[in-house]
């Protein structure tokens, strides 16, 4: 990693948010030490971890420390969104690489993302190919998909990881391992801190798309990802925040005509998801999420007005970017679109 002076600009800053990550953080940082590019910095934001993860990673005050890794101590559990925003404000990199502590990049990961950022100057966000850390023969995700049924999901989750497809345009990159141009990230307000965690990356991708931007899935940039390795994929925490935030995200970003026209589809999905949560013993968390989600929409009315005023995409273009197939949703299929003109300038 680079040893340039603190005031010098760098091509990239890798940001990791840590909260009781255990040995995962050290493994993640070890993977960054093996990257095939060297000119980048690493910023770890610690959300008041109570475990030994910082010490195991060599970042605790009493430890010898890691060269070229800067630690920001949030002093509280600020959440994924706010912690990433903290680091983005002080980052020296022109590009921000968001990386979860339970995501383990292959040696060429960052180099491939940096090459894509140069190859596609008309794109502002770039996603990684995520393989299941427990079974690398299966996908953890190939770009986030936004379904008209009010559900966003990692495309290809659980599918066999066959040969990587060509790069394509995705609705949004999964922030477990994604690259974003820093200027654009800050101009759009970063991640929405009200979300705390979950769906903040799809919300950012939706805002980017509304503003005329685009996101590219880079399938040569590979990480092994545990996926909810810290919070638990089916925990009440995950159910509550995941379901609440998807309601906020759609209301905040969808054009009015499209939002109300597709309301019956989302309500149908709400009922189906409640039955699934209840069968898993998480019905209470789901109902609390519905109450907080729909009951909290008023806080996003001003956001809707601002996004609508700055929108550079038509309602038809937004509709075309959504996934309308219930079968794709049920199968969690990827939804990458061809890059017809990858070098075109943004519409913004």
C-alpha positions as YAML, in Angstrom:
chain: A
units: angstrom
residues:
- id: 1
  name: UNK
  ca: [0.00, 0.00, 0.00]
- id: 2
  name: UNK
  ca: [1.12, 3.54, -0.69]
- id: 3
  name: UNK
  ca: [3.30, 5.48, 1.74]
- id: 4
  name: UNK
  ca: [2.52, 8.89, 0.22]
- id: 5
  name: UNK
  ca: [2.02, 11.85, 2.55]
- id: 6
  name: UNK
  ca: [-1.38, 12.35, 4.23]
- id: 7
  name: UNK
  ca: [-2.18, 15.35, 2.03]
- id: 8
  name: UNK
  ca: [-1.47, 13.55, -1.25]
- id: 9
  name: UNK
  ca: [-4.30, 12.25, -3.40]
- id: 10
  name: UNK
  ca: [-4.46, 8.53, -4.16]
- id: 11
  name: UNK
  ca: [-6.26, 6.51, -6.82]
- id: 12
  name: UNK
  ca: [-8.36, 4.68, -4.22]
- id: 13
  name: UNK
  ca: [-9.35, 4.42, -0.57]
- id: 14
  name: UNK
  ca: [-10.63, 1.08, 0.72]
- id: 15
  name: UNK
  ca: [-13.17, 1.58, 3.52]
- id: 16
  name: UNK
  ca: [-14.02, -1.18, 6.00]
- id: 17
  name: UNK
  ca: [-16.65, -0.78, 8.73]
- id: 18
  name: UNK
  ca: [-15.92, -2.98, 11.73]
- id: 19
  name: UNK
  ca: [-18.32, -4.03, 14.47]
- id: 20
  name: UNK
  ca: [-17.36, -7.10, 16.46]
- id: 21
  name: UNK
  ca: [-16.01, -8.80, 13.34]
- id: 22
  name: UNK
  ca: [-13.77, -11.21, 15.21]
- id: 23
  name: UNK
  ca: [-11.07, -12.80, 13.06]
- id: 24
  name: UNK
  ca: [-12.81, -11.69, 9.88]
- id: 25
  name: UNK
  ca: [-11.26, -8.21, 9.95]
- id: 26
  name: UNK
  ca: [-7.71, -9.57, 10.13]
- id: 27
  name: UNK
  ca: [-8.42, -11.97, 7.25]
- id: 28
  name: UNK
  ca: [-9.87, -9.14, 5.17]
- id: 29
  name: UNK
  ca: [-6.84, -6.92, 5.80]
- id: 30
  name: UNK
  ca: [-4.49, -9.78, 4.99]
- id: 31
  name: UNK
  ca: [-6.21, -10.10, 1.62]
- id: 32
  name: UNK
  ca: [-5.68, -6.38, 0.99]
- id: 33
  name: UNK
  ca: [-1.98, -6.82, 1.75]
- id: 34
  name: UNK
  ca: [-1.85, -9.25, -1.18]
- id: 35
  name: UNK
  ca: [-3.42, -6.95, -3.79]
- id: 36
  name: UNK
  ca: [-1.57, -6.64, -7.08]
- id: 37
  name: UNK
  ca: [-1.77, -2.83, -6.92]
- id: 38
  name: UNK
  ca: [-0.10, -0.84, -4.17]
- id: 39
  name: UNK
  ca: [-1.19, 2.77, -4.54]
- id: 40
  name: UNK
  ca: [-4.17, 2.86, -2.17]
- id: 41
  name: UNK
  ca: [-4.98, 3.51, 1.47]
- id: 42
  name: UNK
  ca: [-7.17, 1.56, 3.87]
- id: 43
  name: UNK
  ca: [-9.48, 3.20, 6.39]
- id: 44
  name: UNK
  ca: [-11.13, 1.08, 9.08]
- id: 45
  name: UNK
  ca: [-14.04, 2.66, 10.95]
- id: 46
  name: UNK
  ca: [-14.73, 0.89, 14.22]
- id: 47
  name: UNK
  ca: [-18.28, 1.15, 15.56]
- id: 48
  name: UNK
  ca: [-17.33, 0.71, 19.24]
- id: 49
  name: UNK
  ca: [-16.56, -2.99, 18.95]
- id: 50
  name: UNK
  ca: [-16.57, -4.90, 22.22]
- id: 51
  name: UNK
  ca: [-14.67, -7.92, 20.94]
- id: 52
  name: UNK
  ca: [-10.98, -8.43, 20.18]
- id: 53
  name: UNK
  ca: [-11.29, -7.80, 16.44]
- id: 54
  name: UNK
  ca: [-9.07, -4.68, 16.44]
- id: 55
  name: UNK
  ca: [-6.36, -6.41, 18.48]
- id: 56
  name: UNK
  ca: [-6.47, -9.51, 16.27]
- id: 57
  name: UNK
  ca: [-6.08, -7.28, 13.22]
- id: 58
  name: UNK
  ca: [-3.19, -5.36, 14.77]
- id: 59
  name: UNK
  ca: [-5.16, -2.12, 15.06]
- id: 60
  name: UNK
  ca: [-5.73, -1.83, 18.81]
- id: 61
  name: UNK
  ca: [-3.76, 0.92, 20.64]
- id: 62
  name: UNK
  ca: [-1.58, -1.63, 22.41]
- id: 63
  name: UNK
  ca: [-0.82, -3.50, 19.16]
- id: 64
  name: UNK
  ca: [2.14, -2.82, 16.89]
- id: 65
  name: UNK
  ca: [-0.29, -1.69, 14.19]
- id: 66
  name: UNK
  ca: [-0.55, -2.21, 10.46]
- id: 67
  name: UNK
  ca: [1.29, 0.01, 8.06]
- id: 68
  name: UNK
  ca: [-0.86, 2.32, 5.99]
- id: 69
  name: UNK
  ca: [-4.15, 1.42, 7.68]
- id: 70
  name: UNK
  ca: [-5.87, 4.38, 9.29]
- id: 71
  name: UNK
  ca: [-8.30, 3.70, 12.14]
- id: 72
  name: UNK
  ca: [-11.32, 5.92, 12.85]
- id: 73
  name: UNK
  ca: [-13.06, 5.18, 16.13]
- id: 74
  name: UNK
  ca: [-16.71, 6.20, 15.86]
- id: 75
  name: UNK
  ca: [-17.21, 5.98, 19.64]
- id: 76
  name: UNK
  ca: [-20.61, 4.35, 19.15]
- id: 77
  name: UNK
  ca: [-22.35, 1.91, 16.86]
- id: 78
  name: UNK
  ca: [-23.06, 4.48, 14.15]
- id: 79
  name: UNK
  ca: [-24.26, 1.88, 11.68]
- id: 80
  name: UNK
  ca: [-22.92, 0.88, 8.28]
- id: 81
  name: UNK
  ca: [-24.15, 3.95, 6.41]
- id: 82
  name: UNK
  ca: [-22.86, 6.63, 8.80]
- id: 83
  name: UNK
  ca: [-19.51, 4.91, 9.35]
- id: 84
  name: UNK
  ca: [-18.82, 4.72, 5.62]
- id: 85
  name: UNK
  ca: [-19.77, 8.38, 5.27]
- id: 86
  name: UNK
  ca: [-17.28, 9.32, 8.00]
- id: 87
  name: UNK
  ca: [-14.47, 7.64, 6.12]
- id: 88
  name: UNK
  ca: [-15.53, 9.04, 2.74]
- id: 89
  name: UNK
  ca: [-15.26, 12.59, 4.06]
- id: 90
  name: UNK
  ca: [-11.58, 12.20, 4.94]
- id: 91
  name: UNK
  ca: [-10.56, 9.73, 2.22]
- id: 92
  name: UNK
  ca: [-7.58, 10.61, 0.06]
- id: 93
  name: UNK
  ca: [-8.66, 8.35, -2.79]
- id: 94
  name: UNK
  ca: [-10.42, 9.64, -5.89]
- id: 95
  name: UNK
  ca: [-12.30, 6.34, -5.84]
- id: 96
  name: UNK
  ca: [-13.92, 4.77, -2.77]
- id: 97
  name: UNK
  ca: [-13.82, 1.00, -2.46]
- id: 98
  name: UNK
  ca: [-16.36, -0.19, 0.10]
- id: 99
  name: UNK
  ca: [-15.49, -3.58, 1.55]
- id: 100
  name: UNK
  ca: [-17.19, -5.59, 4.29]
- id: 101
  name: UNK
  ca: [-14.93, -7.24, 6.89]
- id: 102
  name: UNK
  ca: [-16.51, -10.57, 5.93]
- id: 103
  name: UNK
  ca: [-15.60, -10.05, 2.25]
- id: 104
  name: UNK
  ca: [-12.21, -11.42, 1.24]
- id: 105
  name: UNK
  ca: [-10.88, -10.01, -2.03]
- id: 106
  name: UNK
  ca: [-8.76, -12.03, -4.42]
- id: 107
  name: UNK
  ca: [-5.36, -10.46, -5.24]
- id: 108
  name: UNK
  ca: [-6.54, -8.84, -8.47]
- id: 109
  name: UNK
  ca: [-9.81, -7.47, -7.04]
- id: 110
  name: UNK
  ca: [-8.89, -3.80, -6.66]
- id: 111
  name: UNK
  ca: [-6.83, -3.74, -9.87]
- id: 112
  name: UNK
  ca: [-9.83, -4.99, -11.86]
- id: 113
  name: UNK
  ca: [-12.13, -2.38, -10.34]
- id: 114
  name: UNK
  ca: [-9.63, 0.40, -11.07]
- id: 115
  name: UNK
  ca: [-9.29, -0.78, -14.67]
- id: 116
  name: UNK
  ca: [-13.06, -0.76, -15.03]
- id: 117
  name: UNK
  ca: [-13.29, 2.79, -13.68]
- id: 118
  name: UNK
  ca: [-10.84, 3.85, -16.40]
- id: 119
  name: UNK
  ca: [-12.49, 1.77, -19.12]
- id: 120
  name: UNK
  ca: [-16.01, 3.04, -18.33]
- id: 121
  name: UNK
  ca: [-15.67, 6.80, -17.70]
- id: 122
  name: UNK
  ca: [-19.43, 7.19, -18.13]
- id: 123
  name: UNK
  ca: [-20.11, 5.03, -15.06]
- id: 124
  name: UNK
  ca: [-19.73, 6.12, -11.45]
- id: 125
  name: UNK
  ca: [-20.25, 2.87, -9.51]
- id: 126
  name: UNK
  ca: [-18.80, -0.61, -9.99]
- id: 127
  name: UNK
  ca: [-19.76, -3.93, -8.44]
- id: 128
  name: UNK
  ca: [-17.73, -7.08, -7.69]
- id: 129
  name: UNK
  ca: [-18.47, -10.72, -8.36]
- id: 130
  name: UNK
  ca: [-19.20, -12.20, -4.93]
- id: 131
  name: UNK
  ca: [-18.68, -15.90, -4.32]
- id: 132
  name: UNK
  ca: [-19.97, -17.73, -1.25]
- id: 133
  name: UNK
  ca: [-17.04, -17.88, 1.18]
- id: 134
  name: UNK
  ca: [-18.29, -21.23, 2.52]
- id: 135
  name: UNK
  ca: [-18.78, -22.67, -0.96]
- id: 136
  name: UNK
  ca: [-16.97, -20.73, -3.71]
- id: 137
  name: UNK
  ca: [-18.67, -22.89, -6.32]
- id: 138
  name: UNK
  ca: [-21.82, -20.87, -5.58]
- id: 139
  name: UNK
  ca: [-22.56, -17.21, -6.13]
- id: 140
  name: UNK
  ca: [-23.23, -14.78, -3.33]
- id: 141
  name: UNK
  ca: [-24.17, -12.06, -5.83]
- id: 142
  name: UNK
  ca: [-23.60, -10.54, -9.27]
- id: 143
  name: UNK
  ca: [-25.00, -7.03, -8.94]
- id: 144
  name: UNK
  ca: [-28.04, -5.87, -6.97]
- id: 145
  name: UNK
  ca: [-31.42, -6.28, -8.65]
- id: 146
  name: UNK
  ca: [-34.36, -3.98, -7.89]
- id: 147
  name: UNK
  ca: [-37.71, -5.72, -8.38]
- id: 148
  name: UNK
  ca: [-40.95, -3.88, -9.07]
- id: 149
  name: UNK
  ca: [-42.42, -5.99, -6.26]
- id: 150
  name: UNK
  ca: [-40.58, -3.78, -3.75]
- id: 151
  name: UNK
  ca: [-37.77, -6.22, -3.09]
- id: 152
  name: UNK
  ca: [-34.09, -5.73, -3.89]
- id: 153
  name: UNK
  ca: [-31.77, -8.73, -3.87]
- id: 154
  name: UNK
  ca: [-28.27, -9.84, -4.82]
- id: 155
  name: UNK
  ca: [-28.56, -11.22, -8.32]
- id: 156
  name: UNK
  ca: [-27.61, -14.87, -8.73]
- id: 157
  name: UNK
  ca: [-27.53, -15.54, -4.98]
- id: 158
  name: UNK
  ca: [-27.14, -19.29, -4.40]
- id: 159
  name: UNK
  ca: [-26.70, -20.12, -8.07]
- id: 160
  name: UNK
  ca: [-23.81, -22.17, -9.38]
- id: 161
  name: UNK
  ca: [-20.77, -19.98, -10.04]
- id: 162
  name: UNK
  ca: [-20.04, -20.95, -13.61]
- id: 163
  name: UNK
  ca: [-17.70, -18.97, -15.86]
- id: 164
  name: UNK
  ca: [-18.10, -15.25, -15.24]
- id: 165
  name: UNK
  ca: [-20.34, -13.48, -17.74]
- id: 166
  name: UNK
  ca: [-19.24, -10.35, -19.55]
- id: 167
  name: UNK
  ca: [-19.45, -7.09, -17.65]
- id: 168
  name: UNK
  ca: [-22.93, -5.59, -17.70]
- id: 169
  name: UNK
  ca: [-24.95, -2.75, -16.29]
- id: 170
  name: UNK
  ca: [-26.50, -3.56, -12.93]
- id: 171
  name: UNK
  ca: [-29.18, -1.62, -11.09]
- id: 172
  name: UNK
  ca: [-26.78, -1.02, -8.20]
- id: 173
  name: UNK
  ca: [-23.55, -2.57, -6.93]
- id: 174
  name: UNK
  ca: [-23.62, -4.42, -3.62]
- id: 175
  name: UNK
  ca: [-21.66, -2.32, -1.11]
- id: 176
  name: UNK
  ca: [-20.11, -5.44, 0.43]
- id: 177
  name: UNK
  ca: [-17.47, -4.95, -2.29]
- id: 178
  name: UNK
  ca: [-18.04, -1.95, -4.54]
- id: 179
  name: UNK
  ca: [-16.19, 1.00, -6.05]
- id: 180
  name: UNK
  ca: [-17.69, 4.51, -6.36]
- id: 181
  name: UNK
  ca: [-16.21, 7.79, -7.56]
- id: 182
  name: UNK
  ca: [-15.71, 9.86, -4.42]
- id: 183
  name: UNK
  ca: [-16.89, 13.14, -5.94]
- id: 184
  name: UNK
  ca: [-20.18, 11.58, -7.03]
- id: 185
  name: UNK
  ca: [-20.67, 9.77, -3.72]
- id: 186
  name: UNK
  ca: [-20.32, 13.02, -1.77]
- id: 187
  name: UNK
  ca: [-22.36, 15.07, -4.28]
- id: 188
  name: UNK
  ca: [-25.27, 12.65, -3.85]
- id: 189
  name: UNK
  ca: [-25.05, 12.80, -0.06]
- id: 190
  name: UNK
  ca: [-23.39, 9.43, 0.52]
- id: 191
  name: UNK
  ca: [-25.36, 6.62, 2.13]
- id: 192
  name: UNK
  ca: [-28.61, 7.58, 3.87]
- id: 193
  name: UNK
  ca: [-27.76, 7.30, 7.57]
- id: 194
  name: UNK
  ca: [-31.41, 6.81, 8.55]
- id: 195
  name: UNK
  ca: [-31.18, 3.33, 7.06]
- id: 196
  name: UNK
  ca: [-28.47, 2.36, 9.60]
- id: 197
  name: UNK
  ca: [-27.69, -0.77, 7.56]
- id: 198
  name: UNK
  ca: [-29.27, -2.75, 4.72]
- id: 199
  name: UNK
  ca: [-30.61, -1.31, 1.45]
- id: 200
  name: UNK
  ca: [-28.49, 1.84, 1.76]
- id: 201
  name: UNK
  ca: [-26.45, 0.67, -1.23]
- id: 202
  name: UNK
  ca: [-29.53, 0.09, -3.40]
- id: 203
  name: UNK
  ca: [-30.88, 3.46, -2.26]
- id: 204
  name: UNK
  ca: [-27.62, 5.10, -3.35]
- id: 205
  name: UNK
  ca: [-27.71, 3.22, -6.66]
- id: 206
  name: UNK
  ca: [-31.31, 4.35, -7.21]
- id: 207
  name: UNK
  ca: [-30.38, 7.98, -6.51]
- id: 208
  name: UNK
  ca: [-27.43, 7.67, -8.88]
- id: 209
  name: UNK
  ca: [-29.72, 6.30, -11.59]
- id: 210
  name: UNK
  ca: [-32.30, 9.04, -10.99]
- id: 211
  name: UNK
  ca: [-29.49, 11.58, -11.43]
- id: 212
  name: UNK
  ca: [-28.54, 10.09, -14.79]
- id: 213
  name: UNK
  ca: [-25.69, 7.86, -13.65]
- id: 214
  name: UNK
  ca: [-25.02, 4.20, -14.27]
- id: 215
  name: UNK
  ca: [-23.45, 1.23, -12.47]
- id: 216
  name: UNK
  ca: [-21.31, -1.51, -14.00]
- id: 217
  name: UNK
  ca: [-20.89, -5.03, -12.69]
- id: 218
  name: UNK
  ca: [-17.21, -6.07, -13.00]
- id: 219
  name: UNK
  ca: [-17.14, -9.85, -12.94]
- id: 220
  name: UNK
  ca: [-13.35, -10.08, -13.04]
- id: 221
  name: UNK
  ca: [-13.21, -8.38, -9.61]
- id: 222
  name: UNK
  ca: [-13.83, -11.29, -7.23]
- id: 223
  name: UNK
  ca: [-14.38, -11.53, -3.47]
- id: 224
  name: UNK
  ca: [-15.37, -14.37, -1.18]
- id: 225
  name: UNK
  ca: [-18.28, -13.13, 0.93]
- id: 226
  name: UNK
  ca: [-19.83, -14.66, 4.02]
- id: 227
  name: UNK
  ca: [-23.00, -12.56, 3.66]
- id: 228
  name: UNK
  ca: [-24.58, -11.31, 6.93]
- id: 229
  name: UNK
  ca: [-21.72, -13.02, 8.70]
- id: 230
  name: UNK
  ca: [-21.98, -10.46, 11.50]
- id: 231
  name: UNK
  ca: [-25.72, -9.87, 11.88]
- id: 232
  name: UNK
  ca: [-27.08, -13.26, 10.86]
- id: 233
  name: UNK
  ca: [-28.98, -13.76, 7.62]
- id: 234
  name: UNK
  ca: [-32.26, -14.61, 9.36]
- id: 235
  name: UNK
  ca: [-31.91, -12.74, 12.65]
- id: 236
  name: UNK
  ca: [-34.62, -10.40, 13.95]
- id: 237
  name: UNK
  ca: [-32.18, -7.51, 13.43]
- id: 238
  name: UNK
  ca: [-31.80, -8.42, 9.76]
- id: 239
  name: UNK
  ca: [-35.53, -8.97, 9.24]
- id: 240
  name: UNK
  ca: [-36.45, -5.66, 10.87]
- id: 241
  name: UNK
  ca: [-33.90, -3.42, 9.15]
- id: 242
  name: UNK
  ca: [-34.10, -5.20, 5.81]
- id: 243
  name: UNK
  ca: [-37.90, -5.01, 5.54]
- id: 244
  name: UNK
  ca: [-38.22, -1.48, 6.94]
- id: 245
  name: UNK
  ca: [-35.52, -0.08, 4.68]
- id: 246
  name: UNK
  ca: [-36.86, -1.53, 1.45]
- id: 247
  name: UNK
  ca: [-40.15, 0.32, 2.08]
- id: 248
  name: UNK
  ca: [-38.29, 3.58, 2.64]
- id: 249
  name: UNK
  ca: [-36.03, 3.05, -0.36]
- id: 250
  name: UNK
  ca: [-38.87, 2.56, -2.86]
- id: 251
  name: UNK
  ca: [-40.97, 5.44, -1.58]
- id: 252
  name: UNK
  ca: [-37.99, 7.79, -1.55]
- id: 253
  name: UNK
  ca: [-36.81, 7.07, -5.10]
- id: 254
  name: UNK
  ca: [-39.66, 5.88, -7.31]
- id: 255
  name: UNK
  ca: [-41.34, 8.38, -9.65]
- id: 256
  name: UNK
  ca: [-44.86, 9.10, -8.36]
- id: 257
  name: UNK
  ca: [-46.79, 7.57, -11.26]
- id: 258
  name: UNK
  ca: [-44.74, 4.39, -11.19]
- id: 259
  name: UNK
  ca: [-44.85, 4.16, -7.40]
- id: 260
  name: UNK
  ca: [-48.66, 4.26, -7.16]
- id: 261
  name: UNK
  ca: [-49.26, 2.13, -10.26]
- id: 262
  name: UNK
  ca: [-47.18, -0.70, -8.82]
- id: 263
  name: UNK
  ca: [-48.49, -0.43, -5.25]
- id: 264
  name: UNK
  ca: [-50.67, -3.58, -5.55]
- id: 265
  name: UNK
  ca: [-47.59, -5.63, -6.50]
- id: 266
  name: UNK
  ca: [-45.69, -4.41, -3.44]
- id: 267
  name: UNK
  ca: [-48.62, -5.04, -1.10]
- id: 268
  name: UNK
  ca: [-48.92, -8.59, -2.44]
- id: 269
  name: UNK
  ca: [-45.21, -9.09, -1.78]
- id: 270
  name: UNK
  ca: [-45.63, -7.62, 1.73]
- id: 271
  name: UNK
  ca: [-48.20, -10.27, 2.56]
- id: 272
  name: UNK
  ca: [-46.13, -13.11, 1.10]
- id: 273
  name: UNK
  ca: [-43.06, -11.98, 3.03]
- id: 274
  name: UNK
  ca: [-45.07, -11.74, 6.27]
- id: 275
  name: UNK
  ca: [-46.24, -15.34, 5.88]
- id: 276
  name: UNK
  ca: [-42.65, -16.43, 5.26]
- id: 277
  name: UNK
  ca: [-41.38, -14.50, 8.30]
- id: 278
  name: UNK
  ca: [-44.16, -15.84, 10.52]
- id: 279
  name: UNK
  ca: [-43.39, -19.41, 9.47]
- id: 280
  name: UNK
  ca: [-39.77, -18.81, 10.51]
- id: 281
  name: UNK
  ca: [-40.80, -17.39, 13.90]
- id: 282
  name: UNK
  ca: [-39.90, -13.81, 12.92]
- id: 283
  name: UNK
  ca: [-43.44, -12.49, 12.41]
- id: 284
  name: UNK
  ca: [-43.14, -9.98, 15.25]
- id: 285
  name: UNK
  ca: [-39.97, -8.42, 13.83]
- id: 286
  name: UNK
  ca: [-41.60, -8.24, 10.41]
- id: 287
  name: UNK
  ca: [-44.71, -6.48, 11.73]
- id: 288
  name: UNK
  ca: [-42.55, -3.98, 13.61]
- id: 289
  name: UNK
  ca: [-40.70, -3.33, 10.36]
- id: 290
  name: UNK
  ca: [-43.96, -2.74, 8.48]
- id: 291
  name: UNK
  ca: [-45.11, -0.28, 11.15]
- id: 292
  name: UNK
  ca: [-41.81, 1.61, 11.16]
- id: 293
  name: UNK
  ca: [-41.52, 1.47, 7.38]
- id: 294
  name: UNK
  ca: [-44.94, 2.72, 6.33]
- id: 295
  name: UNK
  ca: [-45.31, 4.84, 9.45]
- id: 296
  name: UNK
  ca: [-42.02, 6.58, 8.73]
- id: 297
  name: UNK
  ca: [-42.65, 7.55, 5.11]
- id: 298
  name: UNK
  ca: [-43.42, 11.15, 6.05]
- id: 299
  name: UNK
  ca: [-39.75, 11.71, 6.87]
- id: 300
  name: UNK
  ca: [-38.87, 11.08, 3.22]
- id: 301
  name: UNK
  ca: [-41.32, 13.45, 1.51]
- id: 302
  name: UNK
  ca: [-38.73, 16.19, 1.15]
- id: 303
  name: UNK
  ca: [-36.25, 13.64, -0.23]
- id: 304
  name: UNK
  ca: [-38.82, 12.62, -2.84]
- id: 305
  name: UNK
  ca: [-39.29, 16.24, -3.91]
- id: 306
  name: UNK
  ca: [-35.55, 16.85, -4.19]
- id: 307
  name: UNK
  ca: [-34.94, 13.66, -6.14]
- id: 308
  name: UNK
  ca: [-37.84, 14.41, -8.48]
- id: 309
  name: UNK
  ca: [-36.52, 17.94, -9.11]
- id: 310
  name: UNK
  ca: [-33.08, 16.61, -10.06]
- id: 311
  name: UNK
  ca: [-34.25, 13.49, -11.91]
- id: 312
  name: UNK
  ca: [-32.57, 13.05, -15.30]
- id: 313
  name: UNK
  ca: [-34.25, 9.76, -16.15]
- id: 314
  name: UNK
  ca: [-37.82, 9.42, -17.37]
- id: 315
  name: UNK
  ca: [-40.34, 7.26, -15.57]
- id: 316
  name: UNK
  ca: [-40.18, 4.87, -18.53]
- id: 317
  name: UNK
  ca: [-36.39, 4.61, -18.22]
- id: 318
  name: UNK
  ca: [-36.66, 3.88, -14.50]
- id: 319
  name: UNK
  ca: [-39.35, 1.28, -15.16]
- id: 320
  name: UNK
  ca: [-37.15, -0.39, -17.77]
- id: 321
  name: UNK
  ca: [-34.28, -0.68, -15.27]
- id: 322
  name: UNK
  ca: [-36.46, -2.57, -12.76]
- id: 323
  name: UNK
  ca: [-36.97, -6.32, -12.78]
- id: 324
  name: UNK
  ca: [-40.61, -7.13, -13.61]
- id: 325
  name: UNK
  ca: [-40.37, -10.92, -13.63]
- id: 326
  name: UNK
  ca: [-41.75, -12.71, -10.55]
- id: 327
  name: UNK
  ca: [-39.85, -15.83, -11.61]
- id: 328
  name: UNK
  ca: [-36.54, -13.97, -11.65]
- id: 329
  name: UNK
  ca: [-37.34, -12.65, -8.19]
- id: 330
  name: UNK
  ca: [-38.25, -16.07, -6.80]
- id: 331
  name: UNK
  ca: [-35.15, -17.63, -8.33]
- id: 332
  name: UNK
  ca: [-32.94, -14.67, -7.40]
- id: 333
  name: UNK
  ca: [-31.62, -14.53, -10.92]
- id: 334
  name: UNK
  ca: [-29.07, -11.93, -11.96]
- id: 335
  name: UNK
  ca: [-30.31, -9.08, -14.14]
- id: 336
  name: UNK
  ca: [-27.34, -7.58, -15.98]
- id: 337
  name: UNK
  ca: [-28.04, -5.38, -19.00]
- id: 338
  name: UNK
  ca: [-25.75, -5.09, -22.05]
- id: 339
  name: UNK
  ca: [-23.26, -2.21, -22.05]
- id: 340
  name: UNK
  ca: [-24.15, -0.75, -25.43]
- id: 341
  name: UNK
  ca: [-21.91, 2.31, -25.06]
- id: 342
  name: UNK
  ca: [-19.67, 1.80, -22.03]
- id: 343
  name: UNK
  ca: [-17.50, 4.86, -22.59]
- id: 344
  name: UNK
  ca: [-20.35, 7.36, -23.04]
- id: 345
  name: UNK
  ca: [-20.43, 10.32, -20.67]
- id: 346
  name: UNK
  ca: [-23.05, 10.39, -17.95]
- id: 347
  name: UNK
  ca: [-26.31, 12.15, -18.72]
- id: 348
  name: UNK
  ca: [-25.87, 14.23, -15.60]
...
